[in-house]
Amino acid sequence: MSVLDLGSGRQILSESRIASVAGAELVVTEVGDRRKALFAGEADYAASVADGRARQYAAGRVAARAALERIGVGAVEIGAVGHQPAWPAGVVGSIAHTRSLAVAVAGMESACRGLGVDIERETAVSAAVATRLFAESEQAWLPAPEWRTMLFCAKEAVYKAVNPIVGEFLGFRDVELAIDAERQEFRAECREGLESAAAVAAGRGHWARYRAHWIVLFVV
Ligand SMILES: CC(C)(COP(=O)(O)OP(=O)(O)OC[C@H]1O[C@@H](n2cnc3c(N)ncnc32)[C@H](O)[C@@H]1OP(=O)(O)O)[C@@H](O)C(=O)NCCC(=O)NCCS
């Protein structure tokens, strides 16, 4: 996969393991104000929410359309089913945003069952939040404070990839991560008895740092 920064038009993160994922395309863009680029139904939604939310939503849709284009799918409106983006038939994908950056990934369902992406500012997650959300083993693993945010992103990426497949809510303590820092890869495991177990266990995740943010991708 290639990772595109839409603003500069450049391929980025080519050295990261994220770029080694096959069958999907990832696009990063600045949030700015992209509301003029929205399709009618998207614009109606954006007009119904607060300004900051509307800007992030619009940047996410712009990134998502660029990702669709890169996998050969034309520009279409991306509505929502509940809170999930409604991808065109045969496509899986995911969107995330912060106040400054938005990211989206898309791939064909024939290549992967689910994609989840998350982005956060590097230092977004405090020690108190980490204690609440992470298992003892995860807390013991943390090599430096900013990796708290990587773990947080990893769990949200797992949720975004698996929830559209299984339809089950997963709390942060329901999923435990095993990080292989050398291979720049993580796996995840669900608490026993949860329906999502097989899909979670089948996935692999990778991360990258870009412009003081973590970008984490989980592929099922
Ligand atoms: C859904 C959730 C992960 C979104 O994270 P967030 O930090 O609030 O916001 P982000 O910017 O990262 O992502 C927002 C995007 O996620 C997508 N999204 C929302 N719900 C989703 C779902 N159930 N499945 C897949 N994607 C979803 C949407 O595209 C949304 O952006 P949009 O409304 O502009 O289209 C979060 O709100 C949540 O519910 N978390 C609890 C579950 C969880 O993360 N568990 C972790 C253990 S596995």
PDBQT file of the ligand as one rigid body, heavy atoms in Angstrom, charges set to zero:
ROOT
HETATM    1  C1  LIG A 301     -15.839   4.592  17.384  1.00  0.00    +0.000 C 
HETATM    2  C2  LIG A 301     -14.646   5.188  18.079  1.00  0.00    +0.000 C 
HETATM    3  C3  LIG A 301     -13.494   4.168  18.066  1.00  0.00    +0.000 C 
HETATM    4  C4  LIG A 301     -14.220   6.467  17.301  1.00  0.00    +0.000 C 
HETATM    5  O1  LIG A 301     -13.088   7.024  17.856  1.00  0.00    +0.000 OA
HETATM    6  P1  LIG A 301     -12.936   8.596  18.164  1.00  0.00    +0.000 P 
HETATM    7  O2  LIG A 301     -11.600   8.768  18.821  1.00  0.00    +0.000 OA
HETATM    8  O3  LIG A 301     -14.152   9.069  18.866  1.00  0.00    +0.000 OA
HETATM    9  O4  LIG A 301     -12.922   9.348  16.776  1.00  0.00    +0.000 OA
HETATM   10  P2  LIG A 301     -11.982   9.106  15.510  1.00  0.00    +0.000 P 
HETATM   11  O5  LIG A 301     -11.689  10.406  14.900  1.00  0.00    +0.000 OA
HETATM   12  O6  LIG A 301     -10.824   8.222  15.837  1.00  0.00    +0.000 OA
HETATM   13  O7  LIG A 301     -12.927   8.265  14.541  1.00  0.00    +0.000 OA
HETATM   14  C5  LIG A 301     -14.156   8.754  14.168  1.00  0.00    +0.000 C 
HETATM   15  C6  LIG A 301     -14.621   7.963  12.987  1.00  0.00    +0.000 C 
HETATM   16  O8  LIG A 301     -14.764   6.590  13.333  1.00  0.00    +0.000 OA
HETATM   17  C7  LIG A 301     -15.714   6.020  12.436  1.00  0.00    +0.000 C 
HETATM   18  N1  LIG A 301     -16.587   5.173  13.234  1.00  0.00    +0.000 N 
HETATM   19  C8  LIG A 301     -17.479   5.543  14.171  1.00  0.00    +0.000 A 
HETATM   20  N2  LIG A 301     -18.071   4.443  14.700  1.00  0.00    +0.000 NA
HETATM   21  C9  LIG A 301     -17.521   3.382  14.091  1.00  0.00    +0.000 A 
HETATM   22  C10 LIG A 301     -17.723   1.981  14.211  1.00  0.00    +0.000 A 
HETATM   23  N3  LIG A 301     -18.587   1.459  15.060  1.00  0.00    +0.000 N 
HETATM   24  N4  LIG A 301     -17.012   1.151  13.426  1.00  0.00    +0.000 NA
HETATM   25  C11 LIG A 301     -16.108   1.651  12.543  1.00  0.00    +0.000 A 
HETATM   26  N5  LIG A 301     -15.864   2.976  12.393  1.00  0.00    +0.000 NA
HETATM   27  C12 LIG A 301     -16.578   3.821  13.157  1.00  0.00    +0.000 A 
HETATM   28  C13 LIG A 301     -16.419   7.158  11.737  1.00  0.00    +0.000 C 
HETATM   29  O9  LIG A 301     -15.926   7.225  10.422  1.00  0.00    +0.000 OA
HETATM   30  C14 LIG A 301     -15.972   8.373  12.521  1.00  0.00    +0.000 C 
HETATM   31  O10 LIG A 301     -15.773   9.533  11.759  1.00  0.00    +0.000 OA
HETATM   32  P3  LIG A 301     -16.976  10.293  10.997  1.00  0.00    +0.000 P 
HETATM   33  O11 LIG A 301     -18.144  10.280  11.948  1.00  0.00    +0.000 OA
HETATM   34  O12 LIG A 301     -16.431  11.635  10.700  1.00  0.00    +0.000 OA
HETATM   35  O13 LIG A 301     -17.249   9.439   9.785  1.00  0.00    +0.000 OA
HETATM   36  C15 LIG A 301     -14.936   5.584  19.557  1.00  0.00    +0.000 C 
HETATM   37  O14 LIG A 301     -15.831   6.659  19.598  1.00  0.00    +0.000 OA
HETATM   38  C16 LIG A 301     -15.531   4.454  20.378  1.00  0.00    +0.000 C 
HETATM   39  O15 LIG A 301     -16.720   4.233  20.401  1.00  0.00    +0.000 OA
HETATM   40  N6  LIG A 301     -14.683   3.715  21.149  1.00  0.00    +0.000 N 
HETATM   41  C17 LIG A 301     -15.118   2.678  22.051  1.00  0.00    +0.000 C 
HETATM   42  C18 LIG A 301     -14.803   1.317  21.538  1.00  0.00    +0.000 C 
HETATM   43  C19 LIG A 301     -13.347   1.074  21.463  1.00  0.00    +0.000 C 
HETATM   44  O16 LIG A 301     -12.577   1.859  20.923  1.00  0.00    +0.000 OA
HETATM   45  N7  LIG A 301     -12.869  -0.031  22.030  1.00  0.00    +0.000 N 
HETATM   46  C20 LIG A 301     -11.460  -0.343  22.041  1.00  0.00    +0.000 C 
HETATM   47  C21 LIG A 301     -11.261  -1.781  22.328  1.00  0.00    +0.000 C 
HETATM   48  S1  LIG A 301     -11.328  -2.782  20.920  1.00  0.00    +0.000 SA
ENDROOT
TORSDOF 0
